[in-house]
């Protein structure tokens, strides 16, 4: 069933399929063509693009978009092709309107693929004395009718050799019924001349007569599975890993849709061994779905791959078999029967039609009742509006009278208030003259009192301020004394430790000189002993030499013992010197903490840190009008990252005075780019920080804190820090003169 087609053929078949789908939507009333007077509106154009057309203009519009327009999308072309097909069908149908007065007329419709045939019987029934009004289009299941026309669609399908013969009647559409269109809630423009209840009663009677006829005919009618389902058998399966596998339901559905049967879903049936080779195709619940299901069965029967062929043949081959699910399939005990029992019911076509009629009748009754109630509500609202208008007229008349009375009263009050104000102003002027005279007298007395109290107040204020200053000075002196004592103790300790360290260093240097001299003396004596051992003289001289040698050896032994003692002493002094050095470093750290926020000559500087101010100046000049502050911070952070990068080492080694020396490489690409883009000031800041980091922390490549002499632009020693502390202590120790 599945064929390999080229891309063009697939695209054309998809367009053809969509064209038929949109045509069905228009014919079945799912999409409505709206009417304004004698003009029609395209149902597929946007609201802001919708124009009014006559019938031939609408056909020309649909043909232009479907066949000529290059900007139209694929879906727009398909929609307008369906609209064009529907308008051709409607025009052909309207051309036969001369046969409308006949009691029955039949039409046969053959779709694009030449596989479906629908016979419709249309009965017309205009109420006596009714007027059709405008030639508005009302979409029903049978297509397009004139206003006031009741349409019944019958689909006749006959089967041979015991196949199903059924007669399907369409739904009745009443005047004023709400139809499902693209714009929900639109009511068909039909004005009945008879009372709505009479039309409803007449329709219900005709429906009851039709139901009786169908029930009499349906006694011998075999049931069928509903919703419409079809059985697909002999699906190729392959055994993999102990289980059977076959085509998916999606692939089967795509093949069926490509063939024009349009199933909703295809369910492959599985058992404990895997894919069973069977599948169930489910179609729409409407009559279009039934037509598709019957066409599906017919196609398989014509290819001799129907139900009878499936059960009759022994060698079924590799082709698929298919048939419409009926009572024997539904009551079967296999996978097919279980699926049908779980997802469907057995119903006759007359039962399905009767149930649809019943639902439509119930809906019509509900809509009629709602319409009557809405009419009553409208009448009540109109009555209330008229009463409210009378009441509002009375209220407005009363309001005008009240406003007039209010204006008169306000005028009287304003006149009396102005007269009273004149009297008060005259009395105020007389009082003001008397008060001016009294005020002059009081001013003279006030001056005298101020002159008398000025001295007292100034003296009192001065004493109070002096008292506060004394209290503040006492508290400040107390706190300062405590701080001075701490600083003095720290300075004394540092000074003592430094003196001890110098003494130990001098002592170590003396010991080292003594040790070196002793080692030299020992070497000389050993050389003399070796020389004397090799000398050959007379016996007397030998005795003297032996004695001299023994004395030298004893002296050498004493010197060696003394050297060992000096080495032990040297080791002890080295250990002590390391401890002292650690203490000095701790003292330096304490000084760094003390001077951390100091702005004096001796302060703390981060060696290798960048100053953001030159970056801010350069960013303000370069990025004027933008967020230059953020740019400055960003540039400073970027160069801090470069400084901490161990892989970037812009230095070169040169010979200076016969020795190798490492200097900054000014031809480095990053430094040259920095100097070009941000200027000399930023370049100097970056190179200074780079040299400091290379000097004080070349391995870690991060800034370190050091004591700094800001006047001399050098690293401050421990002595400088202690002397600065002593100066501060002495200046604070002196009493402040007022």
Beta strands, then each sheet from edge to edge (+ up, - down):
strand 1: 35-36
strand 2: 39-41
strand 3: 52-53
strand 4: 106-110
strand 5: 117-121
strand 6: 138-140
strand 7: 143-145
strand 8: 154-157
strand 9: 166-169
strand 10: 224-226
strand 11: 229-233
strand 12: 237-240
strand 13: 243-246
strand 14: 265-271
strand 15: 274-282
strand 16: 321-324
strand 17: 345-347
strand 18: 602-607
strand 19: 651-656
strand 20: 659-664
strand 21: 704-709
strand 22: 714-715
sheet 1: 1+ 2- 3+
sheet 2: 4+ 5-
sheet 3: 6+ 7-
sheet 4: 8+ 9-
sheet 5: 10+ 17-
sheet 6: 14+ 15- 11+ 16-
sheet 7: 12+ 13-
sheet 8: 18+ 21- 22+
sheet 9: 19+ 20-
end
